[in-house]
């Protein structure tokens, strides 16, 4: 049996610091590499072309839209697609283990890898930091769900787990990290508001990892319904105390305070600002979101006259 062919899809913007490292890891095993760029002005494109990657510009809307554009560009020339961020690293033997799994379980449609992350140069080992994420899937059988935040790949068949480490090892400084999370917070605020309006769940079907399903259910049915502010504190306590985040020492404390509390509290404040603009100025939710965050959200289509589904 021949080895499975793979096309990697990577999203970039000013990733010259990370891209070469990522491509060194995957290029020997990929039939093609598709890079979707949203406006780099550093050496990202030159590095991509050095590796023979297809480099395409597409203006940024959100991660799901950008990645689905990459899926469309990749097509079905390869049997499998790999979703990888420019700042992520795979185990050196990832391809051999992937090929062995596919050979032993040919019905597999999606494969989840074991993702972890570093913070200021240290691997975070506790506090729910390790997750299973679906990153390899058969071409033509998967898509990225249309969410503003916490989007997942969904496929139309069985999903297996493969104990290959996928490490998010971003080399930028804390100021960059903070600014990035300010942007994340606006997208998360939109996602939470869409959940409240029951719009975020529309059009979602297919298979994802069991862990992703559980996290999605908790977010949509519990976290999103908790009081603003209180949920950030509860999330921090869950991760730092009950999920043993404190075992990562001082660096872990810094990470969990910033990512598990500050970021989520800031998100809640942005939700409150959007709701206040909506109430005080009589704006639609979509108009209030655009005014406060600059994010353009398409309004929910009106139901035809006589359609009773609105109730």
Secondary structure, DSSP 8 states (H G I E B T S, - for coil): -----EEEEEEESS-TTTHHHHHHHHGGG-SEEEEEES---SSHHHHHHHTT-EEEE---S-HHHHHHHHHHHHTTSSSEEEE--TTEEE-TTHHHHHHHHHHH-TT--EEEEEEEEEETTEEE-SSS--EEEEEEEETTSEEE---SSS--EEESS-EEEEEEEEEE---S-HHHHHHHHHHHHHHHHHHHHHHHTT-TTTT--SB--HHHHHHHHHHHHTGGGS-TTHHHHHHHHIIIIIT-GGGGHHHHHHHHHIIIIIHHHHHHHHHHHHHHHHHHHT--HHHHHHHHH-----------TT-GGG-
